[in-house]
């Protein structure tokens, strides 16, 4: 009886120890603290109240793209140097400033897992506030990208450990792809080249619609082409709650569109808002369209959130991490084709 009780306890301790080790297996770290999206800025009160603090807030707390209401990219919390104790040092995201005439080497560093794991920290050293602002402005895009990538990676790590195997296996068998979504996601409908799976509570709904279509030309990866197919898929397959209602893309606001690479494949990301025609439902979406060169098809993962009267940033970021876990089963063949195309260019 004692063994049955003690074994899980020691197993938990062993797992905790392993997870708190750094990559070299020597330095021990605590687990990170704080809510998703929180970011601590270590800075003096007078600088926070001045132009330096204003610059930081305008950059790191600017509105998140593709949400129906303004929500900041990060929830920024300022902490004076003298108050930066252990309780704050384990925060998931930290921007640490050192602005003093005694600074020997000015610059910026990006360091993982300084006081906790998995932690993202940025340290900026400058002799004056003016120099700090110059360094911050020059690196603002890198700073935002670094912290956003860290948030996404934390979610991805969780989904790698705990995921809905029913959805994973169907995608693997019937669609030639894999994707890891949290336990609780259930398949709503499946057709040829189309599948819809979602997670719902009384308060929110998170869903992913995955579909494929033949790749015909480079014009496929354009806003108009992808939107036309997206709206047809939504109208034909995602009905609303009342008669003659269906899901569609909200056109009163422009879509945010970017061309990128995902797992080495040509891809695009589109963000915006969705709505239900002839009804009063809507919310944010993110869509990843990826070229599967081996099978001459485009695989689209359309993720959406419905969370009336709630902040939606964290929910859409969770969906984003899910769809970016998309992998092609024949990626090794894709890699050969992609490398040949790059060599040809």
Order of alpha helices (4+ residues) and beta strands (2+ residues): alpha-beta-beta-alpha-alpha-beta-alpha-beta-beta-beta-beta-alpha-alpha-alpha-beta-beta-beta-beta-alpha-beta-beta-beta-beta-beta-alpha-beta-alpha
